[in-house]
Amino acid sequence: MGGGGDRERRGGGAPGLVRQRLYAGERHVSPGGGRVGGRDRRFRGRHGRRALPAGHRSDPRGQRQRLHPHLHHLRTGLRHGLDHHSFPRPAARARDARRTRPRVTFHIGILGGGNISGTHARAVGETPGVELVACWGRNAEKAAEMAARYGARAYRDLDRFLEHRPMEVVLVGTPSGLHAEHARAAARQGLHVLVEKPLDVTTQRVDTLIEECDRAGVRLGVIFQDRAAPDLVWLKQLVAGGGLGTVFLTSARVKWYRPPEYYAGSTWRGTWALDGGGALANQGIHSIDLLLWLLGDVERVHAATRTAVHAIEVEDTAVAALEFAGGAVGTLEAATSVFPGLPRRVEITGTEGTVIVEQDRVVSVHLRTPVPGPPPQEDRPASASATSPVVTDIRGHRRVLEDFLSAVRTGVPPLCDGREGRRSVELVEAMYRSARLGGPVAVRPLSVVEP
């Protein structure tokens, strides 16, 4: 190679080619270039002009900026006449020091501004590599407060919220009767959708949502955190593996209490249009999904409902007898009328023994042939769900969110996708139909055609 810039500096040193590599990644270190040597003003600490402090350089505007650590070490080596290959990089540990904060891989938006959306925001905040970026709610002030708390942007217009980018996933926590409408709008914008239970209040709306997500090629999930609870995962494996033998009897009790202001202070709770029902559709649906997940489909149901305590248009007390396709029979009790509110409880009995669950913990295991129990878990405060709608322990929501994001990333189905989430809505519809008719009814088969 020819030219002064390609010759070694007088007195020995690194070739000019190295100088060119040194500055290749910088933003215009000096407007006119120049050779490496005594006449190059960028290296003139001892030749007329005061050198900049180590690790700094001047840009064309005369501002001092930090060099990348490796470029600074390389520059120092060149000044001392070392070949660039013989001067080591900084330690890997130093390079990785800036990477302690997880890289953001998903940008999340939240639809809703009520109690459950606050739970969603907390779950997002505790999930590594995830950032809450946008919020919208029917109550603009609550949505703005939540956005300010988590450093997100608040929107008053739903369409503008859905156009926010970057954003890949939306969590839907609006009233139940709006879930499908809002989730469909998100899917049309190419956004993956994770919906608070229930998926909506009718199977017809659920079907249109499933079809919309299939058409858009986005993931649809439902938040049923029981499916991610370690104890209940263990129970699922026990039942599926035959550890309980043939299951023939089960009972689920959700005997909770909600004070009058729970309904009086809301424009949608306790209404057919937006809540889809009462204790069955809202509070009991977690246990309904759990029974379906553990024991399979219900073929027939005989239900009765009452509005015993609260001044609402839907039931606050319900009981149902269930006949499972697998041969088991069971009962379900759901209420928001039982003072002071009792822990949720599920009992499952098979030919090999009985397991009892309270909240989402296995509290009793009696088997003819002992097996290792559920994995140990850290202590946590007792759940207040029997008496309050506020979720105090967000670990279940965080597990569901992490699973859903993994499903988006890998292409595998989430713990509860749209078709799985539809099953509980279908069974609740059958219970209400039975209560209206005053007798047993068959649960309708799945109407959505599998793709």
C-alpha positions in Angstrom: 0.0 0.0 0.0 1.2 3.5 -0.7 0.7 6.9 0.8 1.7 8.5 4.0 -1.4 7.2 5.8 -0.3 3.6 5.1 3.3 3.9 6.3 4.4 3.2 9.8 5.1 6.2 12.1 8.7 7.4 12.2 10.6 5.8 15.0 8.5 2.5 14.8 5.0 1.8 15.8 1.7 0.5 14.5 0.9 0.8 10.8 -1.5 3.4 9.5 -4.0 0.7 8.7 -4.4 0.2 12.4 -5.1 3.9 12.7 -7.9 3.6 10.1 -9.4 0.7 12.0 -9.2 2.6 15.2 -11.4 5.5 13.9 -13.7 3.4 11.8 -16.3 3.1 14.5 -16.1 6.8 15.6 -18.2 9.7 14.6 -15.7 11.9 12.6 -12.9 12.2 15.2 -11.2 14.9 13.2 -12.5 16.6 10.1 -9.4 16.3 7.9 -7.8 13.1 8.9 -4.0 13.2 9.2 -1.2 10.7 9.7 -0.4 9.0 12.9 2.7 10.8 14.1 4.0 14.0 15.5 2.1 16.2 13.0 -1.3 14.6 13.9 -3.1 17.0 16.2 -5.1 14.2 17.8 -2.0 12.8 19.4 -0.1 16.0 20.2 -0.1 15.9 23.9 3.7 16.6 24.0 3.9 18.6 20.7 2.4 21.9 21.2 -1.3 21.4 22.3 -2.6 20.1 25.5 -3.9 16.6 25.1 -7.4 15.7 26.2 -7.8 13.6 29.3 -7.4 9.9 28.8 -10.5 8.3 27.5 -11.9 11.5 25.9 -12.0 12.9 22.4 -13.3 16.0 20.7 -16.0 15.8 18.1 -16.3 18.4 15.3 -18.3 20.7 17.7 -15.5 20.6 20.2 -17.5 18.6 22.8 -15.7 16.0 24.9 -17.1 12.5 24.7 -16.1 9.2 26.2 -14.4 6.7 24.0 -15.6 3.1 24.0 -13.3 1.4 26.6 -11.7 -0.8 24.0 -10.9 2.1 21.7 -9.4 4.0 24.6 -7.1 1.0 25.5 -6.2 0.6 21.8 -5.4 4.3 21.4 -3.2 4.2 24.5 -1.3 1.2 23.0 -0.8 3.0 19.7 0.7 6.0 21.5 3.2 3.6 23.2 4.2 2.0 19.9 2.4 -1.3 20.6 1.0 -3.5 17.8 -2.8 -3.6 18.1 -2.9 -7.4 18.3 -0.6 -7.3 21.4 -2.7 -5.0 23.4 -5.5 -6.9 25.2 -9.1 -6.0 25.3 -10.6 -5.0 28.7 -11.7 -8.0 30.8 -15.0 -9.6 29.8 -16.4 -8.8 33.3 -15.9 -5.1 32.5 -17.6 -5.4 29.2 -20.6 -7.1 30.8 -21.0 -4.6 33.6 -23.4 -2.6 31.6 -25.6 -5.6 31.0 -27.0 -6.1 34.5 -30.4 -4.8 33.4 -32.3 -7.4 31.3 -32.8 -6.4 27.7 -36.5 -5.5 27.0 -37.9 -8.2 24.7 -41.6 -7.4 25.0 -43.5 -4.1 25.2 -46.8 -4.5 26.9 -50.0 -2.4 26.7 -52.8 -2.6 29.3 -56.5 -2.2 28.4 -58.4 -1.3 31.6 -57.9 0.9 34.7 -59.6 -1.0 37.5 -58.4 -3.3 40.3 -57.4 -6.2 38.0 -55.5 -4.0 35.6 -53.5 -2.8 38.6 -52.6 -6.4 39.2 -51.6 -6.8 35.5 -49.3 -3.8 35.8 -47.7 -5.2 38.9 -47.1 -8.5 37.2 -45.5 -6.7 34.2 -43.3 -4.8 36.5 -42.0 -7.9 38.2 -41.3 -9.8 34.9 -37.7 -9.5 33.6 -37.3 -8.2 30.1 -40.8 -6.8 29.9 -41.8 -3.1 29.8 -45.2 -1.5 30.3 -45.4 1.1 27.5 -49.1 2.1 27.1 -52.4 2.2 29.0 -56.0 2.9 28.1 -59.1 2.6 30.2 -62.7 3.6 30.2 -61.8 5.7 33.2 -59.2 8.0 31.7 -58.0 9.3 35.1 -57.3 5.9 36.5 -55.5 4.8 33.3 -53.4 8.0 33.5 -52.5 7.3 37.1 -51.4 3.8 36.4 -49.4 4.9 33.3 -47.6 7.6 35.4 -46.8 5.1 38.2 -45.1 2.7 35.7 -43.6 5.1 33.3 -46.0 4.3 30.4 -48.0 6.5 28.1 -51.7 7.0 28.7 -54.2 7.3 25.9 -57.7 8.6 25.9 -58.4 7.2 22.4 -58.5 3.4 22.0 -57.4 3.4 18.4 -54.4 5.5 19.1 -53.5 3.2 22.0 -53.6 0.2 19.7 -51.3 2.0 17.2 -48.7 2.6 19.9 -45.3 1.2 18.9 -43.2 -0.6 20.0 -45.9 -2.8 21.5 -46.4 -6.5 20.8 -48.8 -7.7 23.6 -51.9 -6.3 25.1 -53.4 -7.4 28.5 -57.2 -7.0 28.6 -58.8 -6.2 32.0 -61.8 -4.2 31.0 -65.3 -5.4 32.2 -66.0 -9.0 31.2 -68.7 -8.1 28.6 -66.1 -6.0 26.7 -63.3 -8.5 26.7 -63.9 -9.9 23.2 -64.6 -6.5 21.6 -61.4 -5.0 22.9 -59.3 -8.2 22.3 -60.6 -8.3 18.7 -59.6 -4.7 18.1 -56.1 -5.5 19.4 -55.8 -8.6 17.2 -56.7 -6.6 14.1 -53.7 -4.5 14.8 -51.4 -7.6 14.9 -51.1 -7.6 18.7 -51.0 -10.8 20.8 -53.8 -10.7 23.4 -53.8 -12.1 27.0 -57.3 -11.7 28.5 -58.4 -11.7 32.1 -61.0 -14.4 32.9 -63.6 -15.0 31.6 -62.8 -14.7 27.9 -66.2 -13.0 27.6 -69.7 -13.5 28.8 -71.1 -15.6 25.9 -69.7 -18.4 23.8 -70.8 -16.5 20.6 -68.6 -13.6 21.4 -65.8 -15.9 22.4 -66.1 -17.7 19.0 -65.8 -14.4 17.1 -62.7 -13.6 19.1 -61.0 -16.9 18.5 -61.7 -16.6 14.7 -60.3 -13.0 14.7 -57.1 -14.1 16.4 -56.8 -17.1 14.0 -57.2 -14.8 11.0 -54.7 -12.3 12.3 -52.1 -15.0 13.3 -51.8 -13.7 16.8 -51.7 -15.6 20.1 -54.8 -15.6 22.4 -54.5 -16.5 26.1 -56.7 -16.4 29.2 -55.6 -15.7 32.7 -56.5 -18.7 34.8 -53.6 -18.6 37.2 -54.5 -22.0 38.8 -53.0 -23.7 35.8 -49.6 -22.2 36.7 -49.7 -22.8 40.5 -47.0 -25.3 41.5 -49.3 -27.4 43.8 -52.1 -27.6 41.2 -49.6 -28.5 38.5 -48.6 -31.4 40.8 -52.2 -32.4 41.2 -52.8 -32.3 37.5 -49.9 -34.7 37.0 -51.1 -36.9 39.8 -54.6 -37.2 38.3 -53.3 -37.7 34.7 -50.8 -40.3 35.9 -53.4 -42.4 37.7 -52.1 -41.6 41.2 -55.7 -41.1 42.4 -56.9 -44.1 40.5 -60.3 -43.5 38.8 -61.7 -40.2 40.0 -65.4 -40.5 40.8 -66.3 -37.7 43.2 -65.4 -34.0 43.5 -66.6 -30.8 45.2 -65.7 -27.2 44.7 -66.7 -24.4 47.1 -66.2 -20.7 46.5 -68.2 -19.3 49.5 -67.0 -15.8 49.5 -68.3 -12.5 50.7 -68.5 -9.1 49.0 -69.9 -6.1 50.8 -72.7 -4.1 49.3 -70.4 -1.3 48.1 -68.5 -3.9 45.9 -71.6 -3.8 43.6 -73.0 -0.3 44.4 -69.7 1.4 43.6 -69.4 -0.2 40.2 -71.2 0.5 36.9 -70.7 -3.1 35.6 -70.4 -5.6 38.5 -73.6 -7.6 39.1 -75.0 -6.9 35.6 -75.9 -9.4 32.9 -74.5 -7.1 30.2 -71.0 -6.5 31.5 -70.5 -9.1 34.2 -72.3 -11.9 32.4 -73.7 -13.1 35.7 -72.8 -13.1 39.4 -71.0 -15.5 41.6 -70.8 -18.2 39.0 -69.5 -16.1 36.1 -67.1 -13.9 38.1 -65.9 -15.6 41.3 -66.7 -19.3 40.7 -65.2 -19.4 37.2 -61.7 -20.1 38.5 -62.8 -23.3 40.2 -64.9 -24.2 37.2 -61.8 -24.0 35.0 -59.8 -25.9 37.5 -62.3 -28.8 37.5 -62.4 -28.9 33.7 -58.6 -28.8 33.5 -58.2 -31.6 36.0 -61.2 -33.9 35.2 -62.3 -33.1 31.7 -65.6 -32.1 30.1 -68.9 -31.9 31.9 -71.8 -33.5 30.0 -74.8 -32.6 32.1 -75.5 -30.0 34.8 -78.3 -29.2 37.1 -78.1 -25.8 38.7 -80.0 -23.5 41.0 -79.3 -19.8 41.7 -80.5 -17.2 44.2 -80.1 -13.5 44.8 -80.0 -13.8 48.6 -78.3 -10.8 50.0 -77.3 -8.2 47.4 -79.5 -5.8 45.5 -78.2 -6.9 42.1 -79.8 -8.3 38.9 -77.8 -11.5 38.9 -77.2 -14.3 41.4 -75.1 -14.0 44.5 -75.6 -17.6 45.5 -75.5 -20.7 43.2 -75.2 -24.5 43.5 -74.8 -27.0 40.7 -74.5 -30.8 40.3 -72.1 -31.9 37.6 -71.8 -35.1 35.6 -68.4 -35.5 33.9 -67.8 -37.2 30.7 -65.2 -39.4 32.4 -67.8 -40.8 34.8 -67.2 -38.6 37.9 -69.9 -36.6 39.6 -69.5 -33.4 41.6 -70.9 -30.3 43.1 -70.1 -26.7 42.8 -71.1 -23.9 45.3 -70.4 -20.3 44.4 -71.4 -17.2 46.4 -70.6 -13.6 47.3 -73.2 -13.7 50.1 -71.5 -15.9 52.7 -70.3 -13.8 55.6 -67.5 -13.5 56.5 -66.1 -15.3 53.5 -64.4 -18.7 53.6 -61.3 -20.0 51.8 -61.9 -21.5 48.4 -61.8 -25.3 48.6 -61.7 -28.2 46.1 -61.8 -31.9 47.1 -61.1 -34.7 44.6 -61.6 -38.4 45.4 -60.5 -41.4 43.4 -60.3 -45.1 44.0 -56.7 -44.5 45.4 -57.4 -41.7 47.8 -58.4 -38.0 48.3 -56.6 -34.7 47.8 -57.9 -31.4 49.3 -57.0 -28.0 48.0 -57.5 -24.6 49.7 -57.0 -21.5 47.6 -54.2 -22.8 45.3 -52.4 -25.0 47.8 -52.7 -28.7 48.4 -53.4 -29.0 52.1 -54.2 -32.7 52.4 -53.1 -35.8 50.6 -54.3 -39.3 51.6 -53.4 -42.1 49.1 -53.3 -45.8 49.4 -49.9 -45.8 47.8 -47.9 -42.8 49.0 -46.2 -40.6 46.4 -43.9 -37.6 46.7 -46.0 -34.5 47.6 -46.1 -31.1 46.0 -42.8 -29.1 45.8 -42.1 -26.9 48.8 -43.0 -23.3 48.4 -41.9 -20.1 50.1 -44.3 -18.7 52.8 -46.6 -16.0 51.7 -49.4 -13.9 53.2 -52.8 -15.5 53.3 -55.0 -14.6 50.3 -57.7 -12.1 51.0 -59.8 -13.1 47.9 -62.6 -14.6 50.2 -63.4 -11.1 51.4 -61.8 -8.7 48.9 -61.5 -8.3 45.1 -58.0 -7.0 45.4 -55.3 -9.5 44.4 -52.6 -9.3 47.1 -50.3 -12.0 45.6 -49.5 -11.4 42.0 -47.2 -14.4 41.5 -49.9 -16.4 39.7 -50.5 -13.6 37.2 -46.8 -13.2 36.7 -46.4 -17.0 36.0 -49.3 -16.8 33.4 -47.7 -13.8 31.8 -44.3 -15.4 31.6 -45.9 -18.5 30.1 -47.8 -16.5 27.5 -44.8 -14.5 26.4 -42.9 -17.8 26.1 -45.8 -19.1 23.9 -45.5 -16.0 21.7 -41.7 -16.4 21.4 -41.7 -20.2 20.7 -45.0 -20.8 19.0 -46.3 -23.4 21.5 -49.8 -23.0 22.9 -50.1 -21.1 26.2 -51.4 -22.7 29.4 -54.9 -21.6 28.5 -55.6 -20.6 24.9 -58.8 -19.3 23.5 -60.4 -22.7 23.0 -59.5 -23.9 26.5 -60.9 -20.6 27.9 -64.1 -21.1 26.0 -64.9 -24.3 28.0 -65.6 -22.5 31.3 -67.8 -19.9 29.5 -69.8 -22.8 27.9 -70.3 -24.5 31.2 -71.4 -21.3 33.0 -73.9 -20.7 30.2 -75.3 -24.3 30.7 -75.6 -23.6 34.5 -77.7 -20.5 33.9 -79.8 -22.3 31.3 -80.5 -25.1 33.8 -81.4 -22.6 36.6 -83.8 -20.8 34.3 -85.4 -24.1 33.2 -85.4 -25.6 36.6 -83.9 -28.9 35.6 -80.8 -30.7 34.2 -79.4 -29.7 30.8 -76.8 -31.0 28.5 -73.7 -28.9 28.0 -73.4 -28.0 24.4 -70.4 -29.3 22.4 -67.6 -27.1 21.3 -68.9 -25.1 18.3 -65.6 -23.7 17.1 -64.1 -25.7 14.3 -60.5 -26.7 15.1 -58.1 -25.3 12.5 
